Amino acid sequence: MAEAQPVATIRVLCADDHPLVRKGIASILANETDTRLVAEASNGREAVELFRAHRPDVVLMDLHMPELDGVSATKAILQEFPDARIIALTSYDGDQEIYRALDAGIRGYLLKEMVHTEVLRAIRRVHAGKRLIPPEISERLTEHFPQIALTPRETEVLAWVAEGLGNKEIADRLGTASGTVKNQIQTILGKLKAADRTQAVTIAIRRGILHVD
């Protein structure tokens, strides 16, 4: 009788700036015979360096980390290692956040609330060359399809609006005319289908266009 072939071990790098998240994922992987945590990173720059050192099969990448955010770290890794398989790990489910991660080249997208139930399936699926976008995430994308994105300048203007600045104050910061800022805000309201500035900020935060620490 032929001997059973050993199960291939999926080597995983976990990048997250919260130690408890890393500890939880390490515990989950340790209980499986086909997964092994080979390195932990606490920021995006460290994630890139540890990827070079360990060449893991799959990366769990938090999108919001100090020094270098997860999207930038993902781009840096894929530029150097095009075949890297990276799963975005985040607490945010805004459509803009999802689009940024997908554009960066991630293969899967997981909300942190799904980690305990979905992380092993995500790792195994992405390692097998497939993609994983949970139904909840797909629905969020469909809800805002087609995507109408704000320009970098419009996002900057809206960020100042979120800080409570008026048109003239924003214009002074940007070195432009208050009339120009007023027109930009009207464009922003139209793109976000918002009735006023306050609603525009609320929608932008919910969709991941703006982030509040």
Helices and strands as residue ranges (DSSP letters): E 10-15, H 19-30, E 35-41, H 44-54, E 58-62, H 70-80, E 86-90, H 95-104, E 108-111, G 112-114, H 115-127, H 135-143, H 152-162, H 167-174, H 178-192, H 197-207
